[in-house]
């Protein structure tokens, strides 16, 4: 049986923390920033954990 290949798309979008949690970047943070408030733009800096509903699929794509 050949080795499982990592899905390169999710590898670029998701970071694995030291404790094994999957974190991703927030959406809507890349352009049209002038109309967004400073508070909203500041919150874009933090990463979010991958949603519980998507976790199993994300782990499969990463080969975990």
mmCIF file of the N, C-alpha and C atoms, coordinates in Angstrom:
data_MODEL
# 
_entry.id   MODEL 
# 
loop_
_atom_site.group_PDB 
_atom_site.id 
_atom_site.type_symbol 
_atom_site.label_atom_id 
_atom_site.label_alt_id 
_atom_site.label_comp_id 
_atom_site.label_asym_id 
_atom_site.label_entity_id 
_atom_site.label_seq_id 
_atom_site.pdbx_PDB_ins_code 
_atom_site.Cartn_x 
_atom_site.Cartn_y 
_atom_site.Cartn_z 
_atom_site.occupancy 
_atom_site.B_iso_or_equiv 
_atom_site.pdbx_formal_charge 
_atom_site.auth_seq_id 
_atom_site.auth_comp_id 
_atom_site.auth_asym_id 
_atom_site.auth_atom_id 
_atom_site.pdbx_PDB_model_num 
ATOM 1   N N  . UNK A 1 1  ? 0.845   -1.181 0.000  1.00 0.00 ? 1  UNK A N  1 
ATOM 2   C CA . UNK A 1 1  ? 0.000   0.000  0.000  1.00 0.00 ? 1  UNK A CA 1 
ATOM 3   C C  . UNK A 1 1  ? 0.896   1.252  0.000  1.00 0.00 ? 1  UNK A C  1 
ATOM 4   N N  . UNK A 1 2  ? 0.632   2.231  -0.874 1.00 0.00 ? 2  UNK A N  1 
ATOM 5   C CA . UNK A 1 2  ? 1.465   3.440  -0.876 1.00 0.00 ? 2  UNK A CA 1 
ATOM 6   C C  . UNK A 1 2  ? 1.187   4.327  0.334  1.00 0.00 ? 2  UNK A C  1 
ATOM 7   N N  . UNK A 1 3  ? 2.113   5.234  0.590  1.00 0.00 ? 3  UNK A N  1 
ATOM 8   C CA . UNK A 1 3  ? 1.949   6.161  1.703  1.00 0.00 ? 3  UNK A CA 1 
ATOM 9   C C  . UNK A 1 3  ? 0.816   7.147  1.408  1.00 0.00 ? 3  UNK A C  1 
ATOM 10  N N  . UNK A 1 4  ? 0.174   7.635  2.478  1.00 0.00 ? 4  UNK A N  1 
ATOM 11  C CA . UNK A 1 4  ? -0.857  8.661  2.327  1.00 0.00 ? 4  UNK A CA 1 
ATOM 12  C C  . UNK A 1 4  ? -0.167  9.989  2.027  1.00 0.00 ? 4  UNK A C  1 
ATOM 13  N N  . UNK A 1 5  ? -0.740  10.749 1.116  1.00 0.00 ? 5  UNK A N  1 
ATOM 14  C CA . UNK A 1 5  ? -0.183  12.060 0.801  1.00 0.00 ? 5  UNK A CA 1 
ATOM 15  C C  . UNK A 1 5  ? -0.949  13.146 1.545  1.00 0.00 ? 5  UNK A C  1 
ATOM 16  N N  . UNK A 1 6  ? -0.204  14.136 2.044  1.00 0.00 ? 6  UNK A N  1 
ATOM 17  C CA . UNK A 1 6  ? -0.815  15.278 2.718  1.00 0.00 ? 6  UNK A CA 1 
ATOM 18  C C  . UNK A 1 6  ? -1.486  16.163 1.686  1.00 0.00 ? 6  UNK A C  1 
ATOM 19  N N  . UNK A 1 7  ? -2.670  16.664 1.994  1.00 0.00 ? 7  UNK A N  1 
ATOM 20  C CA . UNK A 1 7  ? -3.374  17.598 1.108  1.00 0.00 ? 7  UNK A CA 1 
ATOM 21  C C  . UNK A 1 7  ? -2.697  18.962 1.241  1.00 0.00 ? 7  UNK A C  1 
ATOM 22  N N  . UNK A 1 8  ? -2.055  19.425 0.156  1.00 0.00 ? 8  UNK A N  1 
ATOM 23  C CA . UNK A 1 8  ? -1.229  20.626 0.221  1.00 0.00 ? 8  UNK A CA 1 
ATOM 24  C C  . UNK A 1 8  ? -2.050  21.887 0.499  1.00 0.00 ? 8  UNK A C  1 
ATOM 25  N N  . UNK A 1 9  ? -3.324  21.912 0.064  1.00 0.00 ? 9  UNK A N  1 
ATOM 26  C CA . UNK A 1 9  ? -4.167  23.081 0.288  1.00 0.00 ? 9  UNK A CA 1 
ATOM 27  C C  . UNK A 1 9  ? -4.419  23.321 1.759  1.00 0.00 ? 9  UNK A C  1 
ATOM 28  N N  . UNK A 1 10 ? -4.741  22.260 2.488  1.00 0.00 ? 10 UNK A N  1 
ATOM 29  C CA . UNK A 1 10 ? -5.007  22.428 3.926  1.00 0.00 ? 10 UNK A CA 1 
ATOM 30  C C  . UNK A 1 10 ? -3.715  22.607 4.697  1.00 0.00 ? 10 UNK A C  1 
ATOM 31  N N  . UNK A 1 11 ? -2.629  22.053 4.201  1.00 0.00 ? 11 UNK A N  1 
ATOM 32  C CA . UNK A 1 11 ? -1.335  22.219 4.863  1.00 0.00 ? 11 UNK A CA 1 
ATOM 33  C C  . UNK A 1 11 ? -0.939  23.698 4.904  1.00 0.00 ? 11 UNK A C  1 
ATOM 34  N N  . UNK A 1 12 ? -1.284  24.438 3.840  1.00 0.00 ? 12 UNK A N  1 
ATOM 35  C CA . UNK A 1 12 ? -0.952  25.864 3.774  1.00 0.00 ? 12 UNK A CA 1 
ATOM 36  C C  . UNK A 1 12 ? -1.890  26.714 4.624  1.00 0.00 ? 12 UNK A C  1 
ATOM 37  N N  . UNK A 1 13 ? -3.093  26.237 4.895  1.00 0.00 ? 13 UNK A N  1 
ATOM 38  C CA . UNK A 1 13 ? -4.107  27.035 5.569  1.00 0.00 ? 13 UNK A CA 1 
ATOM 39  C C  . UNK A 1 13 ? -4.226  26.769 7.062  1.00 0.00 ? 13 UNK A C  1 
ATOM 40  N N  . UNK A 1 14 ? -3.717  25.640 7.529  1.00 0.00 ? 14 UNK A N  1 
ATOM 41  C CA . UNK A 1 14 ? -3.917  25.238 8.920  1.00 0.00 ? 14 UNK A CA 1 
ATOM 42  C C  . UNK A 1 14 ? -2.566  25.036 9.594  1.00 0.00 ? 14 UNK A C  1 
ATOM 43  N N  . UNK A 1 15 ? -2.471  25.532 10.839 1.00 0.00 ? 15 UNK A N  1 
ATOM 44  C CA . UNK A 1 15 ? -1.256  25.362 11.634 1.00 0.00 ? 15 UNK A CA 1 
ATOM 45  C C  . UNK A 1 15 ? -1.580  24.448 12.804 1.00 0.00 ? 15 UNK A C  1 
ATOM 46  N N  . UNK A 1 16 ? -0.680  23.525 13.103 1.00 0.00 ? 16 UNK A N  1 
ATOM 47  C CA . UNK A 1 16 ? -0.878  22.604 14.220 1.00 0.00 ? 16 UNK A CA 1 
ATOM 48  C C  . UNK A 1 16 ? -0.122  23.154 15.431 1.00 0.00 ? 16 UNK A C  1 
ATOM 49  N N  . UNK A 1 17 ? -0.816  23.325 16.553 1.00 0.00 ? 17 UNK A N  1 
ATOM 50  C CA . UNK A 1 17 ? -0.186  23.843 17.761 1.00 0.00 ? 17 UNK A CA 1 
ATOM 51  C C  . UNK A 1 17 ? 0.588   22.727 18.457 1.00 0.00 ? 17 UNK A C  1 
ATOM 52  N N  . UNK A 1 18 ? 1.309   23.094 19.475 1.00 0.00 ? 18 UNK A N  1 
ATOM 53  C CA . UNK A 1 18 ? 2.082   22.122 20.240 1.00 0.00 ? 18 UNK A CA 1 
ATOM 54  C C  . UNK A 1 18 ? 1.221   21.076 20.906 1.00 0.00 ? 18 UNK A C  1 
ATOM 55  N N  . UNK A 1 19 ? -0.007  21.456 21.264 1.00 0.00 ? 19 UNK A N  1 
ATOM 56  C CA . UNK A 1 19 ? -0.917  20.511 21.913 1.00 0.00 ? 19 UNK A CA 1 
ATOM 57  C C  . UNK A 1 19 ? -1.759  19.730 20.912 1.00 0.00 ? 19 UNK A C  1 
ATOM 58  N N  . UNK A 1 20 ? -1.556  19.991 19.608 1.00 0.00 ? 20 UNK A N  1 
ATOM 59  C CA . UNK A 1 20 ? -2.259  19.221 18.583 1.00 0.00 ? 20 UNK A CA 1 
ATOM 60  C C  . UNK A 1 20 ? -3.530  19.851 18.053 1.00 0.00 ? 20 UNK A C  1 
ATOM 61  N N  . UNK A 1 21 ? -3.845  21.081 18.502 1.00 0.00 ? 21 UNK A N  1 
ATOM 62  C CA . UNK A 1 21 ? -5.041  21.753 17.982 1.00 0.00 ? 21 UNK A CA 1 
ATOM 63  C C  . UNK A 1 21 ? -4.751  22.317 16.599 1.00 0.00 ? 21 UNK A C  1 
ATOM 64  N N  . UNK A 1 22 ? -5.770  22.400 15.755 1.00 0.00 ? 22 UNK A N  1 
ATOM 65  C CA . UNK A 1 22 ? -5.632  22.966 14.418 1.00 0.00 ? 22 UNK A CA 1 
ATOM 66  C C  . UNK A 1 22 ? -6.160  24.390 14.431 1.00 0.00 ? 22 UNK A C  1 
ATOM 67  N N  . UNK A 1 23 ? -5.326  25.334 13.999 1.00 0.00 ? 23 UNK A N  1 
ATOM 68  C CA . UNK A 1 23 ? -5.707  26.742 13.992 1.00 0.00 ? 23 UNK A CA 1 
ATOM 69  C C  . UNK A 1 23 ? -5.698  27.262 12.560 1.00 0.00 ? 23 UNK A C  1 
ATOM 70  N N  . UNK A 1 24 ? -6.625  28.183 12.252 1.00 0.00 ? 24 UNK A N  1 
ATOM 71  C CA . UNK A 1 24 ? -6.681  28.765 10.918 1.00 0.00 ? 24 UNK A CA 1 
ATOM 72  C C  . UNK A 1 24 ? -6.835  30.275 10.997 1.00 0.00 ? 24 UNK A C  1 
ATOM 73  N N  . UNK A 1 25 ? -6.524  30.948 9.894  1.00 0.00 ? 25 UNK A N  1 
ATOM 74  C CA . UNK A 1 25 ? -6.630  32.396 9.805  1.00 0.00 ? 25 UNK A CA 1 
ATOM 75  C C  . UNK A 1 25 ? -8.091  32.791 9.614  1.00 0.00 ? 25 UNK A C  1 
ATOM 76  N N  . UNK A 1 26 ? -8.460  33.972 10.104 1.00 0.00 ? 26 UNK A N  1 
ATOM 77  C CA . UNK A 1 26 ? -9.830  34.461 9.937  1.00 0.00 ? 26 UNK A CA 1 
ATOM 78  C C  . UNK A 1 26 ? -10.082 34.892 8.496  1.00 0.00 ? 26 UNK A C  1 
ATOM 79  N N  . UNK A 1 27 ? -11.333 34.819 8.083  1.00 0.00 ? 27 UNK A N  1 
ATOM 80  C CA . UNK A 1 27 ? -11.738 35.279 6.750  1.00 0.00 ? 27 UNK A CA 1 
ATOM 81  C C  . UNK A 1 27 ? -11.972 36.786 6.757  1.00 0.00 ? 27 UNK A C  1 
ATOM 82  N N  . UNK A 1 28 ? -12.095 37.368 5.587  1.00 0.00 ? 28 UNK A N  1 
ATOM 83  C CA . UNK A 1 28 ? -12.421 38.790 5.368  1.00 0.00 ? 28 UNK A CA 1 
ATOM 84  C C  . UNK A 1 28 ? -11.335 39.744 5.862  1.00 0.00 ? 28 UNK A C  1 
ATOM 85  N N  . UNK A 1 29 ? -10.078 39.325 5.889  1.00 0.00 ? 29 UNK A N  1 
ATOM 86  C CA . UNK A 1 29 ? -9.033  40.166 6.470  1.00 0.00 ? 29 UNK A CA 1 
ATOM 87  C C  . UNK A 1 29 ? -7.981  40.623 5.469  1.00 0.00 ? 29 UNK A C  1 
ATOM 88  N N  . UNK A 1 30 ? -8.203  40.410 4.183  1.00 0.00 ? 30 UNK A N  1 
ATOM 89  C CA . UNK A 1 30 ? -7.120  40.669 3.239  1.00 0.00 ? 30 UNK A CA 1 
ATOM 90  C C  . UNK A 1 30 ? -7.265  41.939 2.412  1.00 0.00 ? 30 UNK A C  1 
ATOM 91  N N  . UNK A 1 31 ? -8.466  42.419 2.174  1.00 0.00 ? 31 UNK A N  1 
ATOM 92  C CA . UNK A 1 31 ? -8.607  43.644 1.373  1.00 0.00 ? 31 UNK A CA 1 
ATOM 93  C C  . UNK A 1 31 ? -9.871  44.387 1.790  1.00 0.00 ? 31 UNK A C  1 
ATOM 94  N N  . UNK A 1 32 ? -10.043 45.596 1.242  1.00 0.00 ? 32 UNK A N  1 
ATOM 95  C CA . UNK A 1 32 ? -11.159 46.486 1.604  1.00 0.00 ? 32 UNK A CA 1 
ATOM 96  C C  . UNK A 1 32 ? -11.145 46.769 3.103  1.00 0.00 ? 32 UNK A C  1 
ATOM 97  N N  . UNK A 1 33 ? -9.961  47.079 3.624  1.00 0.00 ? 33 UNK A N  1 
ATOM 98  C CA . UNK A 1 33 ? -9.804  47.246 5.065  1.00 0.00 ? 33 UNK A CA 1 
ATOM 99  C C  . UNK A 1 33 ? -10.150 48.654 5.547  1.00 0.00 ? 33 UNK A C  1 
ATOM 100 N N  . UNK A 1 34 ? -10.266 49.622 4.639  1.00 0.00 ? 34 UNK A N  1 
ATOM 101 C CA . UNK A 1 34 ? -10.513 51.000 5.075  1.00 0.00 ? 34 UNK A CA 1 
ATOM 102 C C  . UNK A 1 34 ? -11.888 51.158 5.702  1.00 0.00 ? 34 UNK A C  1 
ATOM 103 N N  . UNK A 1 35 ? -12.848 50.390 5.230  1.00 0.00 ? 35 UNK A N  1 
ATOM 104 C CA . UNK A 1 35 ? -14.207 50.510 5.779  1.00 0.00 ? 35 UNK A CA 1 
ATOM 105 C C  . UNK A 1 35 ? -14.411 49.706 7.063  1.00 0.00 ? 35 UNK A C  1 
ATOM 106 N N  . UNK A 1 36 ? -13.467 48.870 7.403  1.00 0.00 ? 36 UNK A N  1 
ATOM 107 C CA . UNK A 1 36 ? -13.598 48.042 8.604  1.00 0.00 ? 36 UNK A CA 1 
ATOM 108 C C  . UNK A 1 36 ? -13.001 48.781 9.805  1.00 0.00 ? 36 UNK A C  1 
ATOM 109 N N  . UNK A 1 37 ? -13.609 48.611 10.953 1.00 0.00 ? 37 UNK A N  1 
ATOM 110 C CA . UNK A 1 37 ? -13.164 49.329 12.147 1.00 0.00 ? 37 UNK A CA 1 
ATOM 111 C C  . UNK A 1 37 ? -11.826 48.773 12.647 1.00 0.00 ? 37 UNK A C  1 
ATOM 112 N N  . UNK A 1 38 ? -11.132 49.605 13.419 1.00 0.00 ? 38 UNK A N  1 
ATOM 113 C CA . UNK A 1 38 ? -9.837  49.197 13.979 1.00 0.00 ? 38 UNK A CA 1 
ATOM 114 C C  . UNK A 1 38 ? -9.999  47.982 14.875 1.00 0.00 ? 38 UNK A C  1 
ATOM 115 N N  . UNK A 1 39 ? -11.080 47.946 15.646 1.00 0.00 ? 39 UNK A N  1 
ATOM 116 C CA . UNK A 1 39 ? -11.344 46.821 16.541 1.00 0.00 ? 39 UNK A CA 1 
ATOM 117 C C  . UNK A 1 39 ? -11.489 45.526 15.743 1.00 0.00 ? 39 UNK A C  1 
ATOM 118 N N  . UNK A 1 40 ? -12.223 45.617 14.650 1.00 0.00 ? 40 UNK A N  1 
ATOM 119 C CA . UNK A 1 40 ? -12.445 44.440 13.799 1.00 0.00 ? 40 UNK A CA 1 
ATOM 120 C C  . UNK A 1 40 ? -11.143 43.978 13.157 1.00 0.00 ? 40 UNK A C  1 
ATOM 121 N N  . UNK A 1 41 ? -10.333 44.927 12.665 1.00 0.00 ? 41 UNK A N  1 
ATOM 122 C CA . UNK A 1 41 ? -9.056  44.578 12.031 1.00 0.00 ? 41 UNK A CA 1 
ATOM 123 C C  . UNK A 1 41 ? -8.083  43.979 13.044 1.00 0.00 ? 41 UNK A C  1 
ATOM 124 N N  . UNK A 1 42 ? -8.129  44.468 14.285 1.00 0.00 ? 42 UNK A N  1 
ATOM 125 C CA . UNK A 1 42 ? -7.263  43.938 15.339 1.00 0.00 ? 42 UNK A CA 1 
ATOM 126 C C  . UNK A 1 42 ? -7.604  42.482 15.635 1.00 0.00 ? 42 UNK A C  1 
ATOM 127 N N  . UNK A 1 43 ? -8.895  42.140 15.570 1.00 0.00 ? 43 UNK A N  1 
ATOM 128 C CA . UNK A 1 43 ? -9.312  40.760 15.831 1.00 0.00 ? 43 UNK A CA 1 
ATOM 129 C C  . UNK A 1 43 ? -8.879  39.804 14.716 1.00 0.00 ? 43 UNK A C  1 
ATOM 130 N N  . UNK A 1 44 ? -8.643  40.345 13.514 1.00 0.00 ? 44 UNK A N  1 
ATOM 131 C CA . UNK A 1 44 ? -8.192  39.507 12.403 1.00 0.00 ? 44 UNK A CA 1 
ATOM 132 C C  . UNK A 1 44 ? -6.806  38.922 12.655 1.00 0.00 ? 44 UNK A C  1 
ATOM 133 N N  . UNK A 1 45 ? -6.018  39.554 13.525 1.00 0.00 ? 45 UNK A N  1 
ATOM 134 C CA . UNK A 1 45 ? -4.648  39.092 13.761 1.00 0.00 ? 45 UNK A CA 1 
ATOM 135 C C  . UNK A 1 45 ? -4.596  37.730 14.442 1.00 0.00 ? 45 UNK A C  1 
ATOM 136 N N  . UNK A 1 46 ? -5.601  37.442 15.254 1.00 0.00 ? 46 UNK A N  1 
ATOM 137 C CA . UNK A 1 46 ? -5.597  36.176 15.993 1.00 0.00 ? 46 UNK A CA 1 
ATOM 138 C C  . UNK A 1 46 ? -6.120  35.034 15.134 1.00 0.00 ? 46 UNK A C  1 
ATOM 139 N N  . UNK A 1 47 ? -5.560  33.873 15.333 1.00 0.00 ? 47 UNK A N  1 
ATOM 140 C CA . UNK A 1 47 ? -6.039  32.679 14.655 1.00 0.00 ? 47 UNK A CA 1 
ATOM 141 C C  . UNK A 1 47 ? -7.170  32.043 15.448 1.00 0.00 ? 47 UNK A C  1 
ATOM 142 N N  . UNK A 1 48 ? -8.001  31.285 14.760 1.00 0.00 ? 48 UNK A N  1 
ATOM 143 C CA . UNK A 1 48 ? -9.125  30.597 15.387 1.00 0.00 ? 48 UNK A CA 1 
ATOM 144 C C  . UNK A 1 48 ? -8.922  29.092 15.298 1.00 0.00 ? 48 UNK A C  1 
ATOM 145 N N  . UNK A 1 49 ? -9.441  28.335 16.241 1.00 0.00 ? 49 UNK A N  1 
ATOM 146 C CA . UNK A 1 49 ? -9.394  26.874 16.092 1.00 0.00 ? 49 UNK A CA 1 
ATOM 147 C C  . UNK A 1 49 ? -10.336 26.431 14.985 1.00 0.00 ? 49 UNK A C  1 
ATOM 148 N N  . UNK A 1 50 ? -9.985  25.354 14.313 1.00 0.00 ? 50 UNK A N  1 
ATOM 149 C CA . UNK A 1 50 ? -10.852 24.785 13.281 1.00 0.00 ? 50 UNK A CA 1 
ATOM 150 C C  . UNK A 1 50 ? -12.136 24.316 13.953 1.00 0.00 ? 50 UNK A C  1 
ATOM 151 N N  . UNK A 1 51 ? -13.276 24.572 13.301 1.00 0.00 ? 51 UNK A N  1 
ATOM 152 C CA . UNK A 1 51 ? -14.581 24.222 13.870 1.00 0.00 ? 51 UNK A CA 1 
ATOM 153 C C  . UNK A 1 51 ? -14.686 22.722 14.116 1.00 0.00 ? 51 UNK A C  1 
ATOM 154 N N  . UNK A 1 52 ? -15.413 22.362 15.149 1.00 0.00 ? 52 UNK A N  1 
ATOM 155 C CA . UNK A 1 52 ? -15.584 20.962 15.535 1.00 0.00 ? 52 UNK A CA 1 
ATOM 156 C C  . UNK A 1 52 ? -16.140 20.126 14.381 1.00 0.00 ? 52 UNK A C  1 
ATOM 157 N N  . UNK A 1 53 ? -17.049 20.721 13.592 1.00 0.00 ? 53 UNK A N  1 
ATOM 158 C CA . UNK A 1 53 ? -17.676 20.004 12.479 1.00 0.00 ? 53 UNK A CA 1 
ATOM 159 C C  . UNK A 1 53 ? -16.668 19.673 11.376 1.00 0.00 ? 53 UNK A C  1 
ATOM 160 N N  . UNK A 1 54 ? -15.615 20.488 11.232 1.00 0.00 ? 54 UNK A N  1 
ATOM 161 C CA . UNK A 1 54 ? -14.639 20.307 10.158 1.00 0.00 ? 54 UNK A CA 1 
ATOM 162 C C  . UNK A 1 54 ? -13.384 19.578 10.611 1.00 0.00 ? 54 UNK A C  1 
ATOM 163 N N  . UNK A 1 55 ? -13.267 19.318 11.902 1.00 0.00 ? 55 UNK A N  1 
ATOM 164 C CA . UNK A 1 55 ? -12.040 18.785 12.464 1.00 0.00 ? 55 UNK A CA 1 
ATOM 165 C C  . UNK A 1 55 ? -11.675 17.409 11.925 1.00 0.00 ? 55 UNK A C  1 
ATOM 166 N N  . UNK A 1 56 ? -12.629 16.500 11.839 1.00 0.00 ? 56 UNK A N  1 
ATOM 167 C CA . UNK A 1 56 ? -12.339 15.143 11.370 1.00 0.00 ? 56 UNK A CA 1 
ATOM 168 C C  . UNK A 1 56 ? -11.848 15.153 9.929  1.00 0.00 ? 56 UNK A C  1 
ATOM 169 N N  . UNK A 1 57 ? -12.503 15.940 9.084  1.00 0.00 ? 57 UNK A N  1 
ATOM 170 C CA . UNK A 1 57 ? -12.095 16.019 7.677  1.00 0.00 ? 57 UNK A CA 1 
ATOM 171 C C  . UNK A 1 57 ? -10.724 16.655 7.537  1.00 0.00 ? 57 UNK A C  1 
ATOM 172 N N  . UNK A 1 58 ? -10.456 17.696 8.314  1.00 0.00 ? 58 UNK A N  1 
ATOM 173 C CA . UNK A 1 58 ? -9.154  18.371 8.259  1.00 0.00 ? 58 UNK A CA 1 
ATOM 174 C C  . UNK A 1 58 ? -8.037  17.426 8.687  1.00 0.00 ? 58 UNK A C  1 
ATOM 175 N N  . UNK A 1 59 ? -8.269  16.653 9.746  1.00 0.00 ? 59 UNK A N  1 
ATOM 176 C CA . UNK A 1 59 ? -7.266  15.691 10.206 1.00 0.00 ? 59 UNK A CA 1 
ATOM 177 C C  . UNK A 1 59 ? -7.001  14.615 9.149  1.00 0.00 ? 59 UNK A C  1 
ATOM 178 N N  . UNK A 1 60 ? -8.041  14.154 8.471  1.00 0.00 ? 60 UNK A N  1 
ATOM 179 C CA . UNK A 1 60 ? -7.877  13.156 7.406  1.00 0.00 ? 60 UNK A CA 1 
ATOM 180 C C  . UNK A 1 60 ? -7.025  13.715 6.271  1.00 0.00 ? 60 UNK A C  1 
ATOM 181 N N  . UNK A 1 61 ? -7.291  14.969 5.885  1.00 0.00 ? 61 UNK A N  1 
ATOM 182 C CA . UNK A 1 61 ? -6.540  15.584 4.789  1.00 0.00 ? 61 UNK A CA 1 
ATOM 183 C C  . UNK A 1 61 ? -5.096  15.797 5.156  1.00 0.00 ? 61 UNK A C  1 
ATOM 184 N N  . UNK A 1 62 ? -4.829  16.035 6.440  1.00 0.00 ? 62 UNK A N  1 
ATOM 185 C CA . UNK A 1 62 ? -3.443  16.216 6.898  1.00 0.00 ? 62 UNK A CA 1 
ATOM 186 C C  . UNK A 1 62 ? -2.741  14.884 7.127  1.00 0.00 ? 62 UNK A C  1 
ATOM 187 N N  . UNK A 1 63 ? -3.502  13.793 7.110  1.00 0.00 ? 63 UNK A N  1 
ATOM 188 C CA . UNK A 1 63 ? -2.908  12.487 7.339  1.00 0.00 ? 63 UNK A CA 1 
ATOM 189 C C  . UNK A 1 63 ? -2.636  12.218 8.795  1.00 0.00 ? 63 UNK A C  1 
ATOM 190 N N  . UNK A 1 64 ? -3.427  12.808 9.693  1.00 0.00 ? 64 UNK A N  1 
ATOM 191 C CA . UNK A 1 64 ? -3.239  12.637 11.132 1.00 0.00 ? 64 UNK A CA 1 
ATOM 192 C C  . UNK A 1 64 ? -4.045  11.456 11.650 1.00 0.00 ? 64 UNK A C  1 
# 
